Amino acid sequence: MGIERGPQFNIPEKESGHEEIEKIWEGVEQEARGFYKEYVAERAPKVGLEPERFEERIEKCLESEKRFLKWVWEEAKRMHSQTPSSKHEILFDIDDTIAEAKWENGSKEPVATYVRPATKVLLKNLRALYPESKIGFITIRQKDRVEKDLKDPKHLKEVEEFIDKDSIYTTESSSLDPSGLDLNDVKELIKSFSIVRNNENMDLVAASISSGSELQKLDILRDLQENNPDTEFMVVDNDNFPEYIKYGVSLTREFSNAVFPHL
């Protein structure tokens, strides 16, 4: 959308969590406001949003943006502080988590990708604070498309420098076929995922993890954990399953959410 990316800030680890988050937000708030002013104005006619409600909607977008930044930052710090001797990977879903695909009438593929403005500053600061940790994707997008989008300025080019290319995992690599599974099948399947916390009510978990892509992502994570026992994996996703693994951020919560605030 032609938004000029503003200054980014590296955050010293000695600052308190609240001070860190406020400083990161201070570095991106103006840019985020400009981004969502353009985004809301562009999308409003397509969804019937009246101009008098623009400011209200922009403020809600900014609230979601700050929650996204806060929740991810805090969980990353929790993982690193609790497992200092481990290796670490932070994996982001793409669609509805850090970005939204832009479609035009008649287009078979997205013509662009809206990348939420907090993403780049968040990744930059995670890189600065944890330079040995890997940052990647776990997504339903096909891997060749992700690799292509990372090189395209209309899509994910602005975050390419922060992404480890060997940490891009896509559901197409999962051998799990979730079709035809009933609730009991899902419950038994989830029990087999050692990465799911075993102190949860499995009926509740099975009911919450309802989509095939979530089960496939859990399948991928299980394989990653089994093949890399010295590594801790953290997942950020708009679906529910990250709430039930050791380190994860579900951007959809009961009373608030931090998903990409699309119209």
N, C-alpha and C positions, 0 to 999 in steps of 0.2 A: 504493500500500500504506500510505499514511498516514505515511510517513517525513518528519519535519521536516527541512528542509534547513538544514545548519549553516553556520558562517561560511566565507566564501571569502577567498582571499588573492591579492593582486596581486604578481607576482614581478618584482623589478628585474632588468634585463637584465645588470647587471654581475656577478651571482652566477654561480658555475660551474654547469655542467649538472647535476652530482650534487646540489648544494645546492638548486638550483631545484626539482628533482623531489622531493626529500625534503620541502621546505617545502610544495609543493602537496599531496603525499600526507598530510602531517601535518594539513592542513586538511580532509581528507575521509575519513581512515581510520576514525574513530569512526562517522561516518555510514554509510560503506560496510559496516562490520561489522553495524550495526543493520539495514541494508537486506537483507543476505544472510541474517541470522538469520530474518527474516520470510519471505524468499523461499524458503529451503530448507525451513522448516517448512510453508509453504503447498504447495509442489510435491512434497515427499517422499512423501505417501500416493499420489500419482498415478503415481509412478515406482518405488515399492517400496523407497525408501531407509530403512534402519533408523535409529531415533533415535540409537543409539550411534555412528553415522557422521556425524552432523550437523556436529560441530566440525571434523572432517577436511575435509568438503566445503566448509564456510565458509572455511577457510584457503586451500583451492585457489581459491575464488572471489576472495578478496582478492589472491592472487598474480597471477591473471589481470588483475584490475582495475589493479594497480600497473604491470604490463607494458604494458597499454593506454595508460596515462597517459605512461609513459616513452617508449615507441616513438613515439607521435604528437608529443610535445613535442620530442624530439630531431630528428625529421625536419622539423618546421616550422622549427626554428632553422637546420637545414642549408640548407633552401631559401632562407630569407631572407638568410642570410649569404653564400651563393654568388651570389645574383642581386639585389643591393641596389637596382639601378636599375629593376627590373621591377615590374609589378603582380603581385599574388598572389591565388590563390583556393585555399582548403582545403575539399575536398569529402568528406563522410562518407557512406558507405552507412548505412542505418538498421537493417534487420533482421539480427540476429546480430553487429552491429558496435557500435552505441551503444544498441541496444534489443532487446527481444523482445516480440512481440505476445502478449497474453493472450486465450485462447479459453475459452469455456464450452460445455458440451454443447448442441448444437443451434444455436449462434450462427453466422450466415452471415458476420459480420465480427468482428474482434477487439473485445472489450468494453473493453479497456484496453491500455496499453503500459507494460511495465517499462523505464524508462530507467536505464541503469547509473549509479551514483552519481558516478563520476569524470567523466562527460560534462559536467555543468554547470560544475564548477570548472575543467575543462580549457578549455572554450570561453570562460569568463570571463577566464582568464589569457591566452589567445591574443588575445582582443580588447584587453586592456590593453597587451600587449607590441607588437601589430601592429594598431593601430587603423585603418590604411588598407587592410588586407587584407580580402578577402571570405571569409565562411564559409557553406557551403551543403551541399546533399545531392546525391548521385548514387545513384539507388535504383530498384528494380523497382516500388515503390509508385506508383500513379497520382498525378499531380500534384494533382488536386483533392482526393484523400484526404490527401496530405501537408499541403496548405494548411488543410484542415479539422482535421487532428490537431494542428497547431501552435496552434490556438485552443482546444483541448479540454484541460482540466486532467487528464483521465484518460489522456491520450496524451502529446503532445509540448509542451504549453504551457510547461513549465518551461525549455525551451531556446529558445523563440520569439524572445526579445529578442536573441539572438546570431546569428540566421540572416538572411542577406540573401535576401529573397524572390525576387530576380531571379537567384539562383544555385541554384535548385532544378531539377535535371535528372533526368528519368525515362526509363527504357528505352522507354516507349511513344512517345517522340519520335524514336527511332532508325528509320531506313528500312531497316536491315540485317535480312534474314531469314536467321537462322543454321540453319534446319532443312535437313536433307539434306546438310550439309557433311561430307566425310570429312576425315581427318587432313591430307592434302595440300592440300585446299581451305583448311583452317584455317591451315596454315603460310603459304600464299601470301597469304591475307587479312591475317595478322599482319604480314607483310613490308610490306604497303601502309600500315600504321599508322606514320607517321613518329614517333609518340610512343614506340614501343617501341624500347628500346635495341638498336642493330644489332650489338653485340658478343656477343649471346647465341646459344646454340645453338638454332636455330629449331625443330628437332625436339623438343627438350626443352620449349621455350616452348609449342609447339602442344599437346603432350601435357598440359601443366600447365593451360593455359587451355581448359577442357573444356566450360564451360557457355555456352549461348546468351546469357545475360544479361551475362557477362563480355565477350563479343565486341561486344555492343550498347553496353556502357559504353565500350569502347575506341573504337567508332565515334563516340560522342558526344564523347569527349575529343579525337579527331582533328579533328572539326569545330570544337570550341572553340579548339584551338590554332591551326588555320589561320585562323580568323576573328579571333583575338586574339593576334597574334604578340608583343605587348609584355607578355603575361601568362604567368606560370608557374602550372601547376596541380598540386596535390598531392592524392592520393586515399587515403582510409583505408577498407579493405574487408576483409571476412572471406574473400574469394576470393583467388586467387593472382596475378591480373594486376598489382596495384600493385608487385610485386617487379620487374617488367620495364619499368617506365616511369621517367622521370627522377627524379620525386619521388613516392614512394608508400610506404604501410605496408600490408603484408598481415598481417592478424592471425593467420593460420595459418602457422606455421613448423614446420620438421622436428622439432625436439625440444621446443618449447614453443609456446604460443599465447596470444593475448589476446582471443579472441572473447568475446562475451557468454557468461558461464559458465552457460548454462541447464541445467536438469535434464531 
